[in-house]
């Protein structure tokens, strides 16, 4: 049983705990898209939240107009203090365009919109809705460090399903890229990123003061960007990570418009922007080769670990993925992050009013 501390406070699942936590002072943000409608995993998540009974659950929903009304009815059937924010309603889209916040959208913008609705609470937890292994202990575990002086809490977990290792984007891209950067530079931001056992996990919690300072990526890369802001505003002493056990998520293919290779480009851009802003000067000429070397070393370790545990492992496929990911390593492009809510050009109340008008128009 492992219980080693990292550079950030690390809370382990040693006794399957559901610790006391300020759920009655907390909001939970659960972004969803049309694919979650009526699904078994979202049903499990929302049913578990009924037992947690947080002060509020906010669902930022991205779905076509003809799916929103039945989706809304399904969501409000749960015994929760729940509000639905239709993120791509026409009035809301126009409002965002008018304030220079239109354009690219995705999970990051949905979460940003949802976070704006929680700023009257003391604490906020964020997690995905596609977790097949979700339990009522997850939110209390994420919130526990916040009730004990920390301002940021990150979940971590194992991704082992069907006798295989998953979490490929984290294992095969994020970890070796951070290690490659660290070989050429000793920087606090790199030590901070290396401290998190699953830096790309979508589960985190924070005080609303920190939430109001986040500048989310618009789409993928949200998790890395959040860590960059947490480093700036919480630092090592204010950050914690919490063991959430073993998670089962939906899986993505490597190729395709929503595949891991496309996600990798967003993660790469977010990560490299974070480290540049913290004073790291990546050598982009040699970084892809150094990344590949680090990835190959890790693949050797993964192969040995899976053999030790009797799991399946395709070394050639993992190396092929790492080679594909290397193409994403390039300087970050234009900064398209959303503004921190404390500096946003419009209010969360106006967002809520506009999103409500969109919902009412289709019901």
N, C-alpha and C positions, 0 to 999 in steps of 0.2 A: 504494500500500500504506500502510495507516494504522498509526501506532505512537505516538500521543499518549498521555501519561499523564493519568489522572484524579486526583482528590484521594485516591483509594485506589490502591494499587499495581495496575497493569493489565498483565497478561501476555498478549502478542499471539501469534497463530498466524502467524508470519513464515516458518517453515521446516517446517511440519507436524511439530512435535516430539512425541516421547514421552519426556518428561524423566525422569531418575532420581527415584524417589519411594519413601517408606517403606511400600510396600504390605504388606510382611510384618509390619508393626506396626499395621495398619489393618483396620477392619471397614467393610463396605459395606452400607447399608440400602436395600432396594429394595421399597417398598410395592406390593402387588398386590391386585386385586379379581378376581372371577370372570371378568370379561371378558378378562383376560390369559391365561386357561388355554390352553396350546398355541398361542398366537398367534405369528405370524412375528416381530413386534417383540420380545416378551419372549424368544423363543428366541435372537434375535440378541444381546440384552443379556447373557443368561446364558452364551452361548457365548463372547462377548468376555471376560467375567469369568473364564472358565476360563483364558484366556491371561494375564490380569492376576495371577491367583492371590493374592488378598488373604488375610489371616489368617482372615477369617470373612466370610460373607455372611448377613445376616439378612433374611428375607422376612416382614414383617408382612402376613398374608393376611386379607382380609375376604371371606367367601363363605358361601353356605348350606351346611348340614351335609352334604347329599348330594353336594356338589361338592368337599368338602375332601380326602377320601381320594385320589381320582384326581389332584387338583391336587398334593397332597403327593408322590405317587409320581412324577409328571412332574418336579417340581422336584428331587427327590433323585436323579434320573437324570443330572444334570450333575456333572461332576468338580470339585466345590467343597466346601469346608468350610462347609456350609450348614445353617441351622436355620430352621424354619418356625414362626411364632407366629400361631396362629389367633386373630384379634383379637375376633371376635364369638362365640366358643364360650360355652356357657351357664354354665359354672363361672367363667370369666373375667369375663363380664358381671356375675354375682352378686357376685364379689369387688370389682369396681370400684364397683358400687352400694353395697356395704357401707362403702366408704371415701369416699363422697360424690363419686365420679368417674363416675357413670353419666350418662345423659341423652344429649345430642347427641353424635354421633360422625361420623367421616369420615376423610379422609386425614390430617388433623393428629393425631388420636388414634392412628391406626395407626402413624404415624412416631414419635410419642412412646413408644409401647409398644416399638417396635423399638429406639429409641435407648437405652432402659433396659438392653437386653441387650448393649450394646457398651462399657459403662463400664470394663471391665477392659482395653480396648485403649488405645493411645496416641492414635490419630487415627480419625476416622469420616468417611466420605463418604456422602452421600444423593443418590439420583437416581431418576427415574421409570423404568418398565419399558416405556413405549409409544413409545420413540424408535426410529424406523425407520432412522436414520442413525448409531446408536451405534457407537463404535469403542473398541478396547482402550486408546487414548490418553486417554480421558476421565477415568478415575479418577486415573492418575498426574498429569495436569495439575491436577486439583483439589487433590491432596495436596502437590504441589511447594512451594507457598508455606508450608505448615505446617512443612516441614522446614527452612525458612529464616527462622524467627522470627515468622511470622504465626500468628494463632490462629483466623482465619476466612477462608474462601475461597469465592467465589461464581462459578458458571459464567455465561457469556453466549454468545449465538449469534444468528445471523440466522434468521428464520423466513420463508423464501421457498419456496413450493411451487406447482406448477401455474400458474406465471407470475403469481402473486399474492403480496401481502404478507399474512402472518398475524400472530400475536401481538397480536390486536386489543385484548384487555383491557389489556395493557400500553401499547400505543401510544395508544389512544383514551380510556383512563380514568386509569390510574396516572400517566402522564407529565403530562398536562394538569392533573390535580388537584394534583400536587406543585408544578407551576409556578404554579398559581393561589394556593396557599398561600404560595409564596415571594414573590409580588408584594406581599403585605401584611406579611411578617415575614421578618427575617433571623435564621435560627436554625441552629445546627450540625446538628441532625437533618435538616433539609431539604436542606442541602448534602450530607450523607452519602447520603441517599436518591437525590439527583440524580446521584451519582457512579457508580451502578451501571447498566450499559448494558442489562441485562435483569433488572430487580428482581424480576420474577415468575417467573424461572426456578426450577425445582424442584431444580436441581443445586447442592449446596454441600458443603463439608467443614469440619471444625473439630477442634480438640483436644478430648479428652474432658472436660477441665476446663470448657471453654466449653459443651459439649453438656450437661453436668450442670446448667447454669444456664439453659438455654432453657425458656421457658414457652409451649409451642406452642398455637396456635389449634386448636380441636377439628376443624374441617373446612377449608373454603377460607379463605384469608387466612394460611395457614401461612407462606408465603414472606415476606410483609410483616412478620409478627410476629417471624420469625427475624431479619430485618434490624434490627428495633428492639432485640432483645436483643444482637445483635452490636455495634450502636452503643454500647450501655451497657457491654459487657464487653470488646470488642476496640478499638472506636474507629477513627479514620482510620488510625492507625499500625499497628494489628494486623490490618487487613482488606486483602484482595486480591480481584481478580476475574480470571478466566481465560477466554481465548477458546477455545470448544469448536467453532468452525467454523459450519457450517450444520446446523440440526436440523430433522427432520421428525417432528412429533407428530400424534396424533389430534386432530381438530378438533371443536369443540362448536358447536351452534346458538346463536343469540342468546337465544331464548326457551325456555321449558320448565323443569321442576324441576331439571335439571342443566345448564342453559344458561348463557351468559355473563352474562345479566342477573342471575340469582340469585347466581352467583359474585361479581358486582360488589358486591353488598350486603355479602358477607363481607369482601371486600378493602377496601371503603370503611371498614367498622367497624374492621378491624384497623389500617389506615393512620391513621385519625383518632385512635384510641386511642394509637398509638405517638407521634404528634406532640404530642398533649395531655400525655402523661406526660413528654415532653422539654421542656415549657414553652411550647409553642405554643398560642395561644388563637384557634382559627378563628372567623371571623365567619360563622356558619352562615346568616345572613340574606342575605349577598351571595355566599357561596362558590359556589353552583350557577351563577350567572350568570358569575362569573369563570372557573369551570371551562369553561363552554361557549365563552367567548371564546378561551381557550387551546386548546381542542380544535379550533375552527374554524381557527385559525392553523396548527396542526399538520397538519390535513387538507390545507391548501394546499401545505405542504411535501411531504407524502406523494404528492400528485397529481403534483407536478413531478418528484419522484424516480422514481416509477414510469414516467412518460413518458420520462425520461432513459434508463431501463434497458429500455424496450420491454415493460413489464409491464402487465397489466390493472389497472384501478382504477375502482371505483364510488364516486364522490364522494358522491352522494346517500345511498347505503347507509351509508357511514361516518359521515356527519353524523347520520343517523337513529339509528345505534347510540349515538353520543355523547349525543344528546338523551335516549335511554332510560336511559343510565347516570347522567345527572344526577339522576334520581329517587332514586338510592341515597345521595346525599350528605346525611347527617343525623348528628346526634350518635351516637356508639357507644352501644349498649345495655349491658345487664349484662355484666360481665367474666366470661366462661366459659372463660378459658384454663386449661390444665392446669398443675399445679405443676412447678417445676423438680425434676429427680430428686434433687438434693441436699436438697430439703425435702419430698419426697413422703411421704405417710402410709403407704406400703407399699413393699416392697423389690422390685427387679428379679428377685431370686431367687424370690420368691413368685409373681410374674407368670409366670415361666418354668415353675415347678412346676405351676401351675394350668392354663396353656395346654397343657402336655404331657398332663395328665390328660384334657383335652377331646379332644385328638387320639387318645389311646389308646382312648377310649370309642367312637369311631366306626370304628376300624380292625379 
